[in-house]
Amino acid sequence: MAMFVHSEIYDFRRSEAESVLSLYQQTMTLKLRGDLSEVGDLAVKLEADPDDEAWLATAASELLARDEVAYVAYVQGETMRAAYPEDAFGDMVGRSINEFSYLYTLAKVTNGFVVEGPIELANGESAFLFVQPIDIDGAYYGEAVMALKADYVIGQLDFTSLEDAGYRYELWAVSPQDGSKDVIAASEGERDFSNAVKMSFNMPTLWTLSIMPANGWVPSNWTAALAVGFSALSLLAIGVIVAASRLRRMRRQLEEERRLDPETGLLTYGGFVERLGKEASQGQEPQPLTLVCLMVDDFERTALSLGWDARRRYLQEVGDEIAHVVEGDYFAARVSGAGCFVIALRERVEKRALGDLMRGLELALLWKARIDGKKVFCRVRSAAVRYPEDGADPAALVERMVSLLERDRPEGFERKRRG
């Protein structure tokens, strides 16, 4: 779960950064292509009358009066026609553009706007160079050139807004000369942007802007909080599971206790009937059962005379006595609060063997005791039926045997109802 939430936070933060990056890149491109320099206006004037250059020196002087403007030039064909200020760049006039930065040639070859920087001008100043081709009758004629100081351009691109938004950034371009990576601007500190979101665009050289959160896609304190939170949730979940497991065990235990007679450890009558139903419904054919019911005559009166300890000892031994006699697979129950018991054997016991079994059980459960120095015997009577041949309802068969034994109880013995 913690990994899932971590992944969701990571994906959300990347998606958010991609939106920020897209908006910032569009704004930056618009500034570079139009708002920052006036090289486009120079190109338009030169295209209007390429032979009239009288105004150019005055226009260049006005531009250079602005602190951010470092250089203004006019290229005609492949030759530098004018370069201002003349005291710094006058020696470039009349020379081929092949002697200068590749940007002049790139603008001619692509016949499109070019911006590059920071580059070092002939006077040693760091600047961004803006070059706009001049077309006459749809053909390349020359170039209007303008350079703005690097610090000014970087400031206008407003990278601080990215930092204020919590992002580190790196803007770089691929050099068309040797394919190397030229870093244009980058935030201070670590320079590993391998996991950043990136966007590339042409100026016309390939520029790439990368950004990533300064505190990471999933901040370490968030990760720690997630770990602590989900550890707590895990412990809580484990606690709930353990509690639920204990509750289920308690319920099963209570259910088992409800099915077991506390004095004998045998099934209660309700538990016995439930087991009978399950046994009878197994498989397509009914499971053959032999049911034997045993009733201890005068059980309650004898128990009252002997006391609770004697009663408890007798009842505790009933299960063992039955086990000593019955061979095979069976289950047994105490049918009532008095001395009435029933046994279900998972087989059909033949008549002779059944008679021997019943006599063995009667002898095993015979209660021998002394009351006032006299020997007392609580005789045991039994009845047996077979399922399904004696009836389709095994519970009804048990009821029939109990009723039969109750009815045939010897005169003078108490009749007790089943609990």
N, C-alpha and C positions, 0 to 999 in steps of 0.2 A: 504493500500500500504506500509506504513512504517513497519507494522508487517511482511509483506511478505519479504521485503528487510532485516529486522532484522533476520528473519528465514534463509534466503539464506546465509547471512554472517556467522551465527552460524554454519550451515551445512558445509559450505566451510572450516571454520577454524577447525572444528572437523576432516574433511576428511584430511586436511593438517597435523594435529597433528597425526593422525593414521599412515600416511606414515612415518613421522619422528620417531614415536615410533617403528614401525616395523623394520626400518633400524637400529636404535640404539640397539634394543634388540638382533638382529642377531649379531651385532658387539660385544656386551657385552658377549654373550654366547660363541662366538669363543675365546675371550680372556680368559674367565674363564676355558674353557675346554682345552686350549692348550698353548696359548702364555704366560700367566702369570707365571705359575709354571713349574718346570721340573720333577714333580712327575711321569709323564708318562715315561720319560727316565729312571728313577730309576726302575720302574716296569719292563720295557723291559729287563734291565740288570739282574735283579733278576730272571726273568723267564728263561733267557738263562742258568743260572747255579745257582739254588737256594741254593746249598750247599756251594758255594764260597762267603763268606762274607768279605773276607780280604780287598777288595777295598772299602767297604761301609763307613768305618770310614774316609778314605781320601776324598771320594766324598762328604760326609756330611760336612767335615771341609771346603772344597772349597765352598760349597753352603752357609754355615754359614758366610763365609767371606764377603758375600754380605749383605749390611745393611738391605735389605728388608726381608731376610730370618730369621725366628725366631725359626724354629724347623724342624728336620728331624727324621723320625722313620721308623722302619721295623717291621711289624707284621707277625708272622708265625703261621698259624692256628688261634687260639684265644688268642695267647700269645704275649706280647710285647717282641720282640727279641732284638731290639736295639733302643736307643733314644738319640738324640744329640741336643744341647751340653749336655754332660754327667753330668756336674756340676749342671745343672738345672733340667734335666729330667732323670738322671740315675736311680733314685729310681723307675721308672716305669717299668724297664726291669724285665721280669719274671712274671709280673702280667697279669691277664686276661683282655681282652678288655672290659669285662662287667663292670669293675671298672672305666672305663673312659667315655668319651663322647659317646653318642648314635651313633655318626657318624661312628665309627668303625664298630659297629654292623650293621648299615644301609648299609654300603658298602658290608659287607659279605652277608647280606640277599638279596640284589638286584644284587650282583655281578656286580656292575657298578660304574662308577666314581661318587664321591660325593664331593661337595664343600659347605661349610657353614661358615657363619660369620656375623658380628664379634663375636667371642667367646673368653672367657678368658682362656688362657693356664695355666698350673700348676705354672708357674713363675709369673702369674698375668698380662702378656702382652696380649693386644687385638690383635687378628689375625684372618685371614681366613684359615680354615683347608681344605687341598686338599687331598683326599684319592683315590688311584687307586688300585683296586683289582689285585692280581697276580694269573694267571691261569696256572696250569701245567696239560697238557694233557686234557684240557677242563674243569678242576675242580678247584674250589677255593682252593688256597694254602696259601694265606696271603695277605698283603697289603703294598704298599709303601705310606708313609705319609709325607706331607710337609706342613708347616704353613708359611704364608707370613703376615707381619705386616698389620694391618687393614688400616692405613693411606695410605700405599703404594697401596693397592688394590683399595681403593676408588679413589685414584688419577688416577690410570691407567684406571679405568672405565670411566673417563673423563665426569663426570656429569656436569662440568662447560660448556661443549659445548652445553648442553641443556639449561642452564641458559643464555648463550650468544645468543641462538636462541630465547630467550624470554619465556622459559617454566619453570615452577616449577615442581618438580619431587618428587616421593616417591617410594622407592624400599623396599619391605618387603617380608617375607617368613612366611609360616604357620609351626609352630613347630609340628613335628610328635609326640612329647611326650604328649603335652596337647592341641594342636590345637590353641594355642594362636598366636597372630600376633606379629612377631618380626621385627621391623623396621631395615633395613640394612643401608639405607642412605636416606636422605630427605633434600630438600632445606629448608632454614630458613624461618621463618614466619608461616603463616596460614597452618594448616595441614588438612583442609577439602578437600579431593579429591573425594568426592562422585559423582561429576559431571565430573570427569576427564575421558580421554580415558585410557583404561587399557589393558595390555597384560600379560597373565600368562604362565609360562613355568616351566619345571621340572629340578631340579639340584641334586638329584631327588626329594628333597622336593619341594613343590610348591612355586615358587617365582612369585611375581606380581610387574610389573612396571607401575606406573601411571604418566601421565603428563598432564598438562593443561597450557594455556597461563597465564603468570604472571599478565596480565592486564584484564583477563577474556575473555570468548569466544567472546563477543561483548563488547569492552571497553566502559566504561561509557562516555568518551568524544565522541566516535563514536555514542553511543545511543543519546546523547544530540544533536550531529550534525544532526543525522537522524530526530530527533524530530523537530528541528528548520527547517531543509530543507523541510521536508514534511508538516510542518505547513505552510511554505511559499508557497509550491506547492499547498497545500489545499486552502490557501487564493487566490492564483492566479487562481486555478481552479474555486473557487466560484465566483471570479471576472469575469472570462470568461463566466461562466454559467449565472451570472446575466446580463452581457453585452449582451450575446446571447439572453437571455429571453427578455431584453428590446428591442433588435433589432427586435425580432419576434413580440413583441407587437406593435412596431412602424410600422412594415410592415403590420400587421393586421389592425392597425389603418388607415394607408395610403390606404390599400385596401378597408376598409370600407368607408373611405372618398371618394375614387374613385367611390364607388357604391352609395353614397348618394348625393343628390342635396343640395348644401349649403344654398339655399334660402328657400327651403320648408321643408327640412329634410326627404323628400320622396326619394325613390330609383331613381337613374338616369335611363335613358333608357337602357344603357348597363347592369346595375345591375338588372333591371327588366327582361330583356331577359335571363340573366344567371339564375335567380330564376325560371323563367318559364320552362327552360330546365330541371332543377332539379326536379321541381314539376311533370312535364310530364313523367319523366323517373322513378318515384318511383313505385315500385311494378310491378307485371306482367300486371295488367290492368291499362290503363291511368287514371290519377287523373282527375275527371270532374272539369272543370273550367268555370266560367262565366266571360267574359272580357267586361268591360265597358270603353269606351273612351270618354273623355269630352274635348271640345275645347271652350275657351273663345274668343269670337269674338272681334276684335279691341283692343286686350290687349295691344300691344306695343304702339299704338298711344295714348291710354288713359293714360298709365303709363308715357309717356313722358310729357303729359300735366299736370298730377298731381304731378310729381316729384318722386324721388327715395324713399323717406320716405313712401309715400302712396303705392308704388309698393311693398316695403319690407313688410309693414304691411299686405297687401292682401296675398302675397305668404306665409307668416308665418302662416296665419290662414287656409290655404287650407287643411292641414293635419287634423286639428281639425274639420273642417266643414265636411270632408268626414267621419270621425269617428262618428260624430253625426247622420249621415244618415245610414251608412252601418252597418248592424247587421251580426254577424257571423265572420268567419275567413277569412281574406283577406290581401293583400299587395298592395301598390300603388306606382306609379312612376310619375315623371314629364317627359314627352316625349320629349319636346323641350325647348329651351330657352324662348319661348313665353308661352302663357297660354294653354298648352295642357297636359292633365293628363290621366292616364289609371289605372284602378283598376282591380285586379284579385281576384275573390271570389272562395274559395276552395269548391264549390258546384255547382250543376246545379240549377239555379234559373228559376222557371217557368215563362211563358210569362207575365201573369198579374202582378205578383210580380216584374218582371224585369222592366216592364213599370213604375210601381210606384217608383221603386228605381231610375230609370233614371231621372224622373221628380223631385224627391227629391234632387238628386245631382245637377241638373241644377239650382234649386232655391238656394241651399246652396252655390254654387260657383258664383252666380250672383254678379257682381261687381257694387255696387251702389256708385256713386260719384257725386260731383258738380264741374263743370268747368265754370268759369266766372258767377257763381251764378245760373247756370242751372243744373238740375238733369240729370245725364248721367247714362245709364245702359249698361253694357257690357254683352250681352246675351250669354248664354252657350248652346251649342248644344251637343248631345250625340249620340253614336252608341254602339251596343252591339253584341257580338257573343258568341257561346258556343263551348268549346273544350271538346271532340274531334269531336262532331257531325258536326260542321261547317268547320272542317279542321284538318289535322293531325299535322300541325306545328303551335304551339301557337304564335310564334314570327311573322310568316307570317300573322296570323289573326290580330294581332295588326297593322301591316303595312297596311293591307287592310282597317281597320277602320279609321286610320289616313288619308289615301289617300282619302277615301270617304268623310270625314269631310272637308278636304282641298278643294276637288272638289266642294262640295256643299256650300262653304262659300258664304254668301250673297254678291251680287255685291257691290263694293266700299270698301270692307274690304281688308286689306293687306294680302298677302299670305306669310307665313314664312316657311322656311325650318327647319326641325328638326336638332338640333346640334348633 
